Amino acid sequence: MIFESKIDLHLQRDSELARKKPTKIFAKFLYALTSGNYGELKEQQLFTAVAIMQELNKVMINKGITNLQLLEVDDVVYYEDLDNKANDLAEGMMNISMKRDHITAPEFKHMALTLSHPKDDIEYFIEIDISRIHTPNQAPINIKVYGYIDAFKMAEDESEDGLKERLNQHFSSQDKYDEMVRRYRSQFDSFVSGLNFALNAQLRVKEAPVETSNVIVRPENKARAWDDKSRVRRRHYRHADSNAMIYPLIWMSLMDNHHIHPENVTIESPDGSELGVVEEMVDGDAIDPLFNENIPVEEAVASSEFSEPAMSIDDTKSDSSWLSDMSDFDSSDSGSSCSSCSSCSSCSS
């Protein structure tokens, strides 16, 4: 099981936050993206996005979330932590100038950070995505929080069978399973609630609704390793130890072995695509195809009572640039050269 929360932030167009000039490492970030020229509209929109990212960074610093996994602008990866370094947020932001030759910044569509934060037997991954162009019904700032049960990670000298044996105690009865899920979900909810409150306070948004799900991963062909298309490999555990976190891939088989019935869960594929939503499964019911790993995923989705047909998207709706009304800057004193910044530890403000 993985816990997932989604926070959509709708920044007010008249927000003073949107006109704050980036400072220190974020001024350097902006300078590297634009080569010091941000007078045109799209570059001013980039200016706003970097300023907002700086405010989000302040929230993360204040919450002690300083482990940077990925920093991306569109399809360009400016920083990725394959060595699982600690407290490398400032380092990642400072190193983006190395990628200047690949930049198409004034035309950017989105910029994204992925951070990790272990706390109380759960490792959290926070994905921050800021979009310049979006459809009218989409929020321009999307934050997703994922919680992996760190205590269920496979140890270096542990086999898959050994991991299953260790996890069996939590699946030995429906009551023990439900209690285990409630305990970890309570910890996850507490973390997300605190983060959401801090975001509201820092960005002064009107509202930041939170959607949270208990997610069970449905592997294809009983796979017990994450492939490169999986969410885990794309943004979370990209380093060599990624397959130590295989417990979500064996979760469904453990439930089947112990006749555990889930409720209020979302079934997802390893790449994060939603396959179905289960509100309740009654004891004695025949196993649904979605929970039968012997059935191919596409066939299971087509015949499952918990899956719904994919919604068609109206591509004729025009996109909007949410930053276009927030680009009235005085950038003459941007601090873009940041020549006085000599300490990474001082770059969090």
C-alpha positions in Angstrom: 0.0 0.0 0.0 1.1 3.5 -0.8 -0.6 6.6 0.6 -1.2 9.5 -1.8 -2.4 13.1 -1.3 -3.0 15.8 -3.9 -3.1 19.5 -3.0 -4.1 22.0 -5.7 -3.1 25.6 -5.1 -5.0 28.3 -6.9 -2.9 31.5 -6.4 -4.8 34.8 -6.6 -3.9 36.9 -9.6 -3.5 40.0 -7.4 -1.3 38.2 -4.9 1.8 40.1 -3.7 3.6 36.8 -3.6 3.6 36.6 -7.4 5.6 39.8 -7.5 8.3 38.9 -5.1 11.7 39.0 -6.7 13.7 35.8 -6.4 16.8 36.1 -4.2 20.1 34.2 -3.6 20.0 30.6 -5.1 16.6 31.2 -6.8 18.0 34.4 -8.4 20.9 32.3 -9.7 18.4 29.8 -10.9 16.5 32.5 -12.8 19.7 33.9 -14.2 20.8 30.6 -15.5 17.4 29.9 -17.1 17.2 33.3 -18.9 20.9 34.3 -19.2 19.9 37.4 -17.3 17.3 38.7 -19.7 13.7 38.5 -18.5 11.9 41.5 -19.9 9.6 39.7 -22.3 6.2 38.4 -21.2 7.1 34.7 -21.2 10.3 35.4 -19.4 8.4 37.5 -16.8 6.1 34.5 -16.4 9.2 32.4 -15.7 10.2 35.1 -13.2 6.9 34.6 -11.4 7.2 30.8 -11.4 10.7 30.9 -9.9 9.5 33.4 -7.3 6.7 31.1 -6.3 9.0 28.1 -6.3 11.1 30.1 -3.8 8.2 30.5 -1.5 7.4 26.8 -1.7 11.0 26.2 -0.9 10.7 28.2 2.3 7.8 26.0 3.4 9.9 22.9 2.8 12.9 24.3 4.6 10.7 25.2 7.6 9.3 21.7 7.7 12.8 20.2 7.6 12.3 18.8 4.0 15.7 19.3 2.4 16.4 16.2 0.4 16.1 16.9 -3.3 15.5 14.0 -5.6 14.8 15.7 -9.0 14.7 19.2 -10.4 13.1 19.5 -13.9 12.1 22.2 -16.3 10.0 20.7 -19.0 12.0 17.6 -20.2 15.4 18.9 -19.0 16.6 17.3 -15.7 18.8 19.9 -14.0 19.5 17.8 -10.9 18.9 14.2 -9.9 20.2 12.5 -6.7 21.2 9.0 -7.6 23.3 8.7 -4.5 20.5 9.4 -2.0 22.3 12.4 -0.5 20.9 14.2 2.5 20.2 17.9 2.7 21.1 18.6 -0.9 18.3 21.0 -1.8 20.7 24.0 -1.9 23.2 22.0 -3.9 20.7 21.0 -6.5 19.5 24.5 -7.0 23.1 25.8 -7.3 24.1 23.2 -9.9 21.5 24.1 -12.5 23.9 26.5 -14.3 25.7 23.4 -15.6 22.7 22.7 -17.9 22.5 26.2 -19.5 23.3 25.0 -23.0 20.1 22.9 -23.0 17.7 25.6 -21.9 14.6 26.8 -23.7 13.4 28.6 -20.6 11.2 31.4 -22.0 9.0 28.8 -23.6 8.8 26.6 -20.5 5.6 24.7 -19.8 6.2 23.5 -16.3 8.9 23.2 -13.7 9.0 20.5 -11.0 10.8 19.5 -7.9 10.7 16.1 -6.2 11.8 16.0 -2.6 12.0 13.1 -0.1 11.6 13.2 3.7 11.7 10.1 6.0 9.7 10.5 9.2 8.1 8.1 11.7 8.5 4.9 9.6 7.2 6.6 6.5 9.2 8.0 3.6 7.5 10.9 2.0 8.0 12.1 -1.6 6.7 15.5 -2.3 6.3 16.4 -6.0 5.8 20.2 -6.7 4.7 21.1 -10.2 4.3 24.6 -11.4 2.6 25.0 -14.8 2.7 28.1 -17.0 0.1 26.8 -19.4 -3.0 24.8 -18.2 -6.6 24.2 -19.0 -9.2 26.4 -17.3 -10.3 23.6 -14.9 -6.7 22.8 -13.7 -4.8 24.4 -10.8 -1.5 25.9 -11.8 0.3 24.6 -8.8 0.0 20.9 -8.0 1.6 19.3 -5.0 1.5 15.5 -4.7 2.6 13.7 -1.5 3.3 10.0 -1.5 4.0 7.9 1.6 5.9 4.6 1.5 6.0 2.5 4.6 9.7 2.6 5.3 9.5 -0.2 7.9 8.4 -2.5 5.1 11.5 -1.9 2.9 13.5 -5.1 2.1 16.8 -5.2 4.0 20.1 -5.6 2.2 20.4 -9.2 3.4 16.7 -10.1 3.1 15.1 -12.2 0.4 11.6 -11.7 -1.0 10.5 -14.7 0.9 12.0 -13.3 4.1 10.2 -10.0 3.5 6.9 -11.8 3.0 7.4 -13.8 6.2 8.1 -10.6 8.1 5.0 -8.9 6.7 2.7 -11.9 7.3 2.1 -10.7 10.8 0.2 -7.7 9.6 -2.0 -9.8 7.3 -2.7 -12.6 9.7 -6.3 -11.3 10.3 -8.6 -8.7 9.0 -8.5 -6.8 12.3 -4.7 -6.7 12.4 -4.6 -5.6 8.8 -7.1 -2.8 9.3 -5.4 -1.6 12.4 -2.0 -1.5 10.6 -3.5 0.5 7.7 -5.2 2.9 10.1 -2.0 3.5 12.1 0.1 4.4 9.1 -2.7 6.4 7.4 -3.1 8.4 10.6 0.7 9.3 10.5 0.4 10.2 6.8 -2.7 12.4 7.3 -1.0 14.3 10.2 2.1 15.0 8.0 0.0 16.2 5.0 -2.3 18.3 7.3 0.8 20.1 8.7 2.2 20.7 5.2 -1.1 21.9 3.8 -1.4 24.4 6.7 2.1 25.7 6.1 1.4 26.1 2.4 -1.8 28.1 3.0 0.0 30.3 5.5 3.0 31.0 3.2 1.2 31.4 -0.1 -2.0 33.0 1.3 -4.2 30.9 -1.1 -8.0 31.0 -0.8 -8.1 27.2 -0.3 -5.9 24.2 -0.8 -8.2 21.2 -0.9 -6.6 17.8 -0.1 -7.5 14.5 -1.7 -6.0 11.5 -0.1 -6.2 7.8 -1.2 -5.0 4.5 0.1 -3.4 2.9 -3.0 -2.8 -0.7 -3.8 -0.5 -1.4 -6.7 -1.6 -4.0 -9.2 1.5 -5.4 -10.9 1.5 -6.9 -14.4 2.4 -10.5 -14.6 3.2 -10.8 -10.9 6.2 -8.5 -11.4 8.3 -8.0 -8.3 10.6 -5.3 -9.6 9.8 -1.7 -10.7 10.6 -1.0 -14.3 11.8 2.3 -15.7 8.3 3.4 -16.6 7.1 3.1 -13.0 6.5 6.2 -10.8 9.0 4.8 -8.4 11.8 4.7 -11.0 10.8 8.0 -12.7 10.7 10.3 -9.7 11.1 8.5 -6.4 13.6 5.7 -5.8 15.8 6.3 -8.9 19.0 5.1 -7.3 20.3 1.5 -7.2 18.2 0.6 -4.1 14.9 1.3 -5.7 13.9 -2.4 -5.8 14.4 -2.6 -2.0 11.0 -0.9 -1.9 9.1 -3.9 -3.5 6.5 -4.3 -0.8 3.7 -2.5 -2.8 4.3 -5.1 -5.6 3.7 -8.1 -3.2 0.8 -6.4 -1.3 -1.9 -7.9 -3.4 -0.6 -11.4 -3.2 -0.3 -11.1 0.6 -3.9 -10.0 0.8 -5.0 -13.0 -1.3 -3.0 -15.5 0.8 -4.6 -14.3 4.0 -8.1 -13.5 2.6 -7.9 -9.8 3.4 -10.7 -7.6 2.0 -9.8 -4.0 1.3 -12.1 -1.0 1.6 -11.8 2.6 0.4 -8.8 1.9 -1.8 -7.6 2.9 -5.2 -6.1 0.3 -7.5 -3.2 1.6 -9.6 -0.7 0.2 -12.1 3.0 0.6 -11.3 3.2 3.7 -13.5 0.5 5.4 -11.3 -2.5 5.0 -13.6 -5.8 4.5 -11.9 -7.3 1.1 -12.6 -10.3 1.1 -10.3 -11.7 2.3 -7.0 -12.9 -0.2 -4.3 -15.3 1.2 -1.6 -15.9 -2.2 0.0 -15.4 -5.9 -0.7 -17.7 -8.3 1.2 -16.3 -11.5 2.7 -17.5 -14.5 0.7 -17.6 -12.7 -2.6 -15.7 -14.2 -5.5 -12.4 -12.5 -6.1 -12.6 -9.7 -8.5 -10.5 -10.0 -11.7 -8.7 -6.8 -10.7 -7.3 -8.6 -7.6 -6.4 -11.8 -9.6 -2.8 -11.4 -10.6 -3.1 -14.4 -13.0 -5.3 -12.3 -15.2 -3.6 -9.7 -17.5 -4.2 -6.1 -16.4 -6.1 -5.0 -19.5 -8.4 -8.0 -19.3 -8.9 -7.5 -15.5 -9.8 -3.9 -15.9 -12.3 -4.6 -18.7 -14.1 -7.2 -16.6 -13.8 -5.7 -13.1 -16.9 -4.3 -11.4 -14.6 -1.7 -9.8 -13.2 -0.2 -13.0 -14.9 2.6 -14.9 -14.4 3.5 -18.6 -11.9 6.2 -19.2 -13.3 9.7 -19.4 -12.9 11.4 -22.8 -11.1 14.8 -22.6 -12.3 17.7 -24.7 -9.1 18.9 -26.3 -10.9 21.8 -27.9 -10.8 23.8 -24.7 -8.3 26.6 -24.9 -5.4 26.6 -22.5 -4.7 29.6 -20.4 -1.5 31.2 -19.1 -2.2 31.8 -15.4 1.0 33.8 -15.1 0.1 36.3 -17.8 -1.7 38.7 -15.4 1.1 38.4 -12.8 4.0 39.6 -14.8 4.1 43.3 -13.8 7.6 43.3 -12.3 10.3 45.7 -11.6 13.2 43.4 -12.4 15.9 46.1 -12.4 17.0 45.0 -9.0 16.6 41.3 -9.4 19.9 40.2 -7.7 20.3 37.8 -10.6 24.1 37.7 -10.4 24.0 36.8 -6.7 27.7 37.6 -6.4 27.4 38.1 -2.6 26.0 34.7 -1.9 28.9 32.6 -0.6 27.1 30.2 1.7 24.5 27.6 0.7 23.1 27.6 4.2 22.1 31.2 3.8 20.2 30.6 0.6 16.9 29.4 2.1 15.4 32.9 2.3 
